């Protein structure tokens, strides 16, 4: 699965992780042509990670996370 850095404290009203930090944007840019709505990814902040899928909404990429897949990785 593709690893994307995300800040789990940066959630929108629907509990999606906003992927608009500098580190997230670097990871997203590296995906190139693979970047698309629905792409399955693992979001990680270095201490915690969870699987989800990407959505482009409100002008930024977001990850809809399946919180049941979350685990401590520190």
N, C-alpha and C positions, 0 to 999 in steps of 0.2 A: 504494500500500500504506500502511497505517496505521503511523505511527511511534510506538514506545513506548520510553521511556528504560529501560535495564536495565544492571545491573552484571554484567559477564561474569566477575567474580571471585566472584560469589554463586551458585554452581551447586549443585544437589542431587546426590545419588548417581547419578542417571540423566543427568547433564550438562544438565539443564534450568535455564534462568535463572530464579531466584526474583524475582518482580516485587513485592517487598514494601517497597521503599524509598519514601520520601516522594515523590520525583519520579515513580517508576513509578505510584504510586497516583493521583496527579493525572492522569496520562495515561489510566489505566484508567477513572477516574471520568468523564472527558470523553467517553468512548465511549457512555455511557448505555445505551440499548436495543441498541446494536450488540454489546455485550460478551457473548460466549458462547464455550463450548468450541469449538475448531477454527477460530476466527477467524484468518485469515492476517494477520500483522503483520511489520514490520521492527523489530528491537530494536537500539538504538544507545546507546552511551555517549559519543558525541561524537567518539571517535577510531576506533571500529570499529563495523561494523554487519553484521547477518546477518538473513535471513528465517526465519520460523518460524510456528508456530501456538500459540494459547493453550490452556491446560488449567487447570482449577480442581482442585487436589489438595492435601490436607492443610490445608485452610482458607485457602490463598493461591493467587493466580494465578501461573502459571509459563509460560514460553515454551519449547517444544521447538524448538530451533534446528536448521536445516539448515546445518551448519558449512561445507559446500561453497559456500554463497552469501556467506560472510564476506568483507569487504573493509575496508581502511584508508580512513577518510574524514577524517583529520586534515589 
